[in-house]
Amino acid sequence: MDAFELLRRWPTWEKANAATVLASPAWRMPVKFDGRDAKLRLDAASEQSDAVRLSVMFDGEHHVLEIFDSEAFPDLHLLWSKRGALPEEIVLALVEKECGPLLQLMEDVTRKQLSIEGLASNSPAWVPKTFVLEEGGEVMSFALDLSPAMEIMLGRLDLLDPSHESIRSLERPAEAEYAAVSLSDDDFASLAPGDFVLLPDGAEPKWTVEKPLDGQLHVLGPEVASLTFAQMADDALPPVPDSGAFSLVRFGEKIATGTRSKVGDRPAVKIVEKN
């Protein structure tokens, strides 16, 4: 199982909505900026407030776009502190001249046509999110109020980076499984304290993160451990510990406890108590 499949099945992420995905620091979107590969990320901690605020339309839907100062826009950067004294037409001309690739990127990301109405004086319709574009050594930041439809489009689980520390440090409970034994309903019904359950030859202990729900008798360790996403993704699971005591589970329910034993040369579990 690769890292993305593991993430899709992770309990805290398998049913996550778009807002939860976008709130993750692991959100990354590979994009094209002016024909070059780049990455777009969200900056939830941004405290930038000084921006060129634009009233824009995405396919006829009103939004507020804020573009922050960057040396990637040399003329706009040079006049940044003086832009308040410039006519609106000059500021908009600078934006269209130098920020064209950034505006094109927004069209590509939202799959909507963008048009600039003018400088914005109104409040955004939705809560703005700050994006950071990283391309080569350049960094550009902008904020956009995402509509619910945009949020759903961008809040996809496949845009989370499974190599990000916030993902790799995730933990989930796991149990040690030492064997699974097939028993008929009659054999199971007659099982009583003091009986022995023979284990399959060559049974190898393993970690399991899901409670077994089938009709086999699963021989599990008595304690719950914890595994990290990194351990599972890197196939670097810790050794399964030896145990002399077991919980026996069938159809997802603990039905008995037992201890390690032998019948002749065969490994076995001796039933101590049956529920």
N, C-alpha and C positions, 0 to 999 in steps of 0.2 A: 504494500500500500504506500503510494507516494504521499508527500507532505500535504498536497492540496486535498486529496481524498481523506486523509486523516483529519484535516481541519473541518471538512464538510460533515464528518461524523462525530466531531467533538461535542459533548453535551451542551456546552455553553454557546456553541456557534451554529449547530445544525438547524435551529429554528430562529436564528437572529434576524431581526428586521433591518431595513435599510438604515434607519437612524442609528442603530447600534453599530452596524458595520462602519458607518462614516465617523462615528465617535472614537473608533479604534486608532491608536497611533501607528498601527501596522498598515493602514490604508495607503496604497500606492497605485498609481495608474500610469502605465507606460504610454507615452504619447509621441507624436511627431511635432516638432517645433521648427518651422522654417525648413522642413525637409530633413531634420536631424532627429535622432532618438533622444528622448528626454523623459523625465519622470515628474509626475505631479503628485504632491502630497498635501495633506491638510495640516494646518498649524492651529490647533485648538488653543494654544497658549499665547497667540499673537495679541499684542497690545498696541499695534499700529493704529493710528487714527488720522494721520495726515495723508490724504489721498486725493487724487483727481476723481471726483464722484460724477459718474455718467448715468444719465437716464437712457436706458437701452431697451430694445424690444427683441425678444426671441420668438420668431414666428408670431408676432402680434401680441405677445404677452409681455407686460411691463416688468422690468427688473431694474435694480440699481447695481451698477458695477463700479467698484473702487479699485483703481490702479495705484500701487504704492511706488515710491521713488526707487529707481534702480539705475546703476551705471550702464545697464544694457540699453537704456534709452538716453543717449548722450545729450541731445539738445534739450529734451524735457528735463533731464537731470540738471543741466547747466542753469536752466531758468526756473527750477523748482521753487525756490524761495521767493521768486518774484512773480509767480504765475497769477497771484491774486490781483496784480495790477494790469495784467494783460487782458485784451478783449477776449471774450468767449470764443470767437472764431479762430483766434491764434492758438489757443489752448487745444481746441478740437482738431485743428490742422496738425499740430504736433503729435497728438495722440494717433491720428489716422496715419501719419507719416512713419512714426517709429514703433507703434504698437500693433501694426497690421498683423504680423505673424502671431502675436498673442491673441488677437481677436479671432483670427482664423482657427487657432487651437480651440477656443471656446465653442466655435461652431462645430468643430469636429467632435468635441467631447459631448456636447449636448445634442448633437444631430439636429440642430435648429439654426435657422438663418438669423444672424445678429444684425441689427441696425442701430446706429447711435442717434438719439433724439436731441441730445444737448447735455449741458451740465445739469446735474441733479440737485434739486433743492428739497425734494420729497423724501420721506422715509421709505425704506424698503418694505415690500409687502410681506416678506418672510425673513427669518433670522439669517443674517449673512454668515457665510463660512469663508474663512481665509485659506487660500490655496497658495502653495509655494511651487514654482516651476524651477527645476534644476536641469540645466543643459550645459555640459562642459563645465567651465568655471563660473558661469553666469547664474545668478539667482534673481528671479522676478516673483513678486507677490501681488495677488489681487484678491478681492473679496467679492462674492456674489451671493445674492439671496436666492437660494434654491427652492423652486416650487416643489410640491410633493412628487410630481411626475419626474422632475430632474433628480430628486433625492433617490427615488426608486431605481432610476437608471444608473446612478453612480454608486449606490450602496449595495453593490454585489459582493458576495462572499469571495469570488475569485480575484477581487482586487486587494485582498489582504495578503501581505507578504509573510509567508510562513517562516521565513528566516529572521523576522523581527523578534527582539527579545521579549516583547509583551506576549507573543504567541509561544515562543519556545519555552517560556517559564510556566506556562499553564500546567496544572496538575489535575489528575483524575484518579479516583480510587481504583485499585486493582486487587485481585485475589490470586493466590497461587493454586493452580489446578494440577493435581498429581496423577490423575487417571480418570477415565470415564468407563463405566461398566454397564453393559447391557443386561437388564434383568427383565424377566417376564412379569406380568402383573401378579401372577400366582407366587413367584419367588419373592417379589417385593412384599406382598401381603403377609407372607410367612416369616419375614425377617424379624429377628428378636434379639435383645441384648444377649451377648455371649456367642452369637453366630459370627462366622467369618465370611467376608466377601473377598474372593480371589481377584487380584488385579491383573490386567492384561500384561503379557510378557512384553518387555521393551517399552513400557509406558514412560514417556518423558515428561517431567514437570514443565509447566509453562505458566505465563502470566495471562490472566483473562480480565478484561475490563467490562464485560457484560455478563449479567447473571444468566447461567444456562437455563433454557426454558424447555428443553426436550425431556423425553421420558427416560433417558439414561441416568444412572446414578453417578453423579459427579463428586469426586473426592477433592475437597478444597481445604486449604489451610484455614486455621481458626481465626486469623486476624486479617484485617484489611490493610493493604499497603497503599502507597501513592507513587504514581509514575508521572513523569513530566512529558510534555509534548516533544521536547528535544530527544529524550531517551527513545521514544517510540519512533520518531521520524528518522533518527540516525541508526536505528536498529542496534541500539546500545543499551539494552535492558539489563538491569542488574541480575545476578544469578538468583534463581528461585531458591529460597532458604529450605534447608532440611526441616522436617517437622515430624513429630511423633504423635500428634493429635490432629484430628480431621473433623470437618463438618461435611456431611453428606447431603447433597442437594438434588432434588428431582422436581421437574416442572417448575423450577425457579424457587422452590420452597425448601428450607432446611428441614430434613425429615429425621436425621439421626446424627449422632456423634460417634467417633470411633478412634481407635489407637492403632499405631503401626504394629504389624504382626507378621507371622509367616505360617504357611501350611506346607510342611515339607520344605521344598526349595522355592516355593512360590511366594512372592510378596502378597500380603493380604491386609485387610483392615478388620479389626475385631470390633463389633458393634458394642458400644458402651450404653447408649441410651437411644431409644427410638421415640420420636414424637407421636 
